[in-house]
Amino acid sequence: MELSIKNVLLSHSFILLCALTIGYSLWLMLSQDQIIAQTITTTAVVYEKQNIIQQTPITLQIEGTRTTLRTLIYQPPQITFYREEHPENQFDIKPTDVLLPETVALISYSPRNIIIGNQK
């Protein structure tokens, strides 16, 4: 059997390899813009002057493209409160307090309020 370029290009294994490569490339291209929902955990931080007085874990359910949500796993959104703006010991977390990119939607979050223990 003579091994030529024509025989190699028309062989079943080469055609299968090409089909798998093209199929994977198409899947990868199309799946990056797919809208998905994901749950991540971040921390709500309460400052008094320049000191952190409380950190509360917050679970967020968000929706956006796969690539955008992948970046939020490594750089979670910030939720920051200042004691000067919230002197009461319990206050609600509003959806606008969660700083997310414009392309990401906040579906739900928990807990909905922060309770600050006795200070001083």
C-alpha positions as CSV (number, residue, x, y, z in Angstrom):
1,M,0.0,0.0,0.0
2,E,1.4,3.3,-1.1
3,L,1.1,6.2,1.4
4,S,0.3,9.4,-0.4
5,I,-1.2,12.7,0.7
6,K,-4.4,11.9,-1.2
7,N,-4.8,8.7,0.8
8,V,-4.1,10.4,4.1
9,L,-6.6,13.2,3.4
10,L,-9.3,10.9,2.4
11,S,-8.8,8.4,5.2
12,H,-11.6,7.9,7.7
13,S,-9.5,8.8,10.7
14,F,-8.4,12.2,9.2
15,I,-12.0,13.1,8.2
16,L,-13.2,12.1,11.7
17,L,-10.5,14.3,13.3
18,C,-11.5,17.3,11.1
19,A,-15.2,16.8,11.9
20,L,-14.5,16.7,15.6
21,T,-12.3,19.8,15.4
22,I,-14.9,21.8,13.5
23,G,-17.7,20.6,15.8
24,Y,-15.8,21.5,18.9
25,S,-14.9,24.9,17.5
26,L,-18.5,25.7,16.7
27,W,-19.7,24.5,20.1
28,L,-17.1,26.7,21.8
29,M,-18.0,29.7,19.8
30,L,-21.8,29.4,20.3
31,S,-21.6,28.4,24.0
32,Q,-19.7,31.5,25.1
33,D,-22.7,33.8,24.4
34,Q,-25.2,31.5,26.0
35,I,-27.2,33.2,28.8
36,I,-27.0,31.1,32.0
37,A,-27.9,31.6,35.7
38,Q,-25.3,31.0,38.4
39,T,-25.1,31.2,42.1
40,I,-22.1,32.9,43.7
41,T,-21.1,34.0,47.2
42,T,-19.7,37.3,48.0
43,T,-19.2,39.4,51.2
44,A,-21.1,42.5,52.3
45,V,-18.6,44.6,54.3
46,V,-19.7,47.3,56.8
47,Y,-17.1,50.0,57.5
48,E,-17.0,52.5,60.4
49,K,-14.6,55.2,59.5
50,Q,-11.7,53.1,58.0
51,N,-12.2,49.9,60.0
52,I,-14.2,46.9,59.0
53,I,-16.7,46.2,61.7
54,Q,-18.6,43.4,60.1
55,Q,-18.5,41.0,57.1
56,T,-21.6,39.1,56.1
57,P,-21.6,36.4,53.4
58,I,-24.2,37.1,50.7
59,T,-25.4,34.5,48.2
60,L,-26.3,36.0,44.8
61,Q,-28.2,34.3,42.0
62,I,-27.2,36.2,38.8
63,E,-27.9,35.8,35.1
64,G,-25.6,36.7,32.2
65,T,-23.4,35.3,29.4
66,R,-21.1,32.5,30.3
67,T,-17.9,34.6,29.7
68,T,-19.1,37.4,31.9
69,L,-20.1,35.1,34.8
70,R,-16.8,33.3,34.6
71,T,-15.0,36.6,35.4
72,L,-17.3,37.3,38.3
73,I,-16.2,34.0,40.0
74,Y,-12.6,35.3,40.2
75,Q,-13.6,38.9,40.9
76,P,-16.9,38.8,42.9
77,P,-19.1,41.9,43.0
78,Q,-18.6,44.3,46.0
79,I,-21.3,45.2,48.5
80,T,-20.1,47.9,50.8
81,F,-21.9,49.9,53.5
82,Y,-20.7,52.7,55.7
83,R,-21.8,53.0,59.3
84,E,-22.2,56.8,58.9
85,E,-24.8,56.2,56.2
86,H,-26.6,53.4,58.2
87,P,-26.5,54.3,61.9
88,E,-29.3,51.7,62.7
89,N,-28.3,48.2,63.8
90,Q,-30.4,46.5,61.1
91,F,-30.8,47.7,57.5
92,D,-31.9,46.2,54.2
93,I,-29.7,45.3,51.3
94,K,-31.2,46.8,48.2
95,P,-30.6,45.4,44.7
96,T,-28.8,48.6,43.8
97,D,-26.2,48.0,46.6
98,V,-24.9,45.0,44.6
99,L,-22.4,46.3,42.1
100,L,-22.7,44.2,39.0
101,P,-21.7,44.8,35.4
102,E,-24.5,46.2,33.2
103,T,-24.7,42.9,31.2
104,V,-25.4,40.8,34.4
105,A,-28.9,40.7,36.0
106,L,-29.5,40.1,39.7
107,I,-32.2,37.4,40.1
108,S,-32.2,37.0,43.8
109,Y,-30.0,37.3,46.9
110,S,-30.0,36.2,50.5
111,P,-30.0,37.4,53.2
112,R,-31.9,40.6,52.5
113,N,-30.7,42.5,55.5
114,I,-27.7,43.0,57.7
115,I,-27.8,43.0,61.5
116,I,-24.9,44.6,63.2
117,G,-24.1,43.4,66.8
118,N,-23.5,45.7,69.7
119,Q,-20.7,48.0,69.0
120,K,-18.8,49.8,71.9
